[in-house]
Amino acid sequence: MRTTTSRRAALFAAPALLVLGLTACVTTTDDDRAPMGSMMGSRSPSTAGSPADHDQADVMFSMMMVPHHEQALEMAALVPTRSDDPALLDLARRIEAGQQPEIDRMEGWLEDWGAGSMDRMGSMGHDMGGMMSAADLRELASLEGAEFERTWLRMMVEHHEGAIDMAEDVLRRGTHAGTKDLALAIVKAQQREIDEMQAMLAG
């Protein structure tokens, strides 16, 4: 498992890289907007939010948290075929039920902000805020029973800790009211689930 130090370092490296891409988008001219639009998504004057309503921290949060949540759903989907533990099955169902609506909400903001299709962070990959690597997920999918359950819980605790780091960062730096409300809800819900998972590991 990655250390907390390396996880936090990776978290704050990713937004620094993304700022460059977002800044390039902001400074494009009308002539340049069509090529950039193929990467960032087109902006509709009728739906795009006012720049005063959000800032780059808000945009980066949703752009990172959407794929982060999507990986949590991928991990949760493994549980029913590899474990018969009622508590773990219930937790996986709650993660799916809670995080899919949050994905939909953030994707709506990104579309409104003209940043709706940026390759889910592309090359930043699994070093972002507790994300698992492809090798991690292959290993997890190869396990069953108690070994799967312990590995899944450890990975999901780390995954949730990464989400909390990102949420706390946007609470400090963001300006969008909806994003800040969502970030606060993520901190509360995922900390509660971390406590639950750590109790399951201890038991």
Steps between C-alpha positions, in 0.01 A plus 500: 500500500617852436600716794294800602793726406526368145123511459483864606797596282335342199171672576647846490722425199200417284318834540824685419519321168133555430524874562720528192237336285216704644697823464564420137128454451416830664750695287399359161373742239181454301707353217661245731185395684387227261812281538504547876128425512570150369688435824309709753146494359310789348359780714137592457423866580162398637638247749855608585534628855625848570875509573411672828311187608796262484876492465770261378501315831132415452558380143802290599310344788222368276741396226695291751214380718292359214759234403579452869136414571484287186783284630320460833197373307723258309635366828153478654375299200754227579354426843184298420691236303791465744353535848193384688564722802174690566672808643735530203220444250295772670793743499566439130134566420507823700815617321334439164177671606681801644773565245318457168270799566807704598667407170190615312497828692867576433473407133214748472719776643787413268269517201368836615856626544612381156732238649292190452720256310863519603606134487441438871842643596681287237863438585466608865353157562514314827737737683208738555363503853482133598425363154592135446717394208381260231725238662336565838156442350609185317639362825179586684285336232706181527416452868201344675361457847681631805813598307293704256308663785812609690670631185186681384455669836862615516485636145168673555622667819793646306266596216265680737790680668601637159145623438497676837831672421358634172177608666682684778719674242204636304332609823804721558549625143171469314227762456209302351227451760381168359853360486569601858174343618587177318856501634375535857257211445783285359720570803224401742377192311838358411650556845203313643563216254872498581416454868263219405760327282773529761267339753434219252874449451557496875218248546 
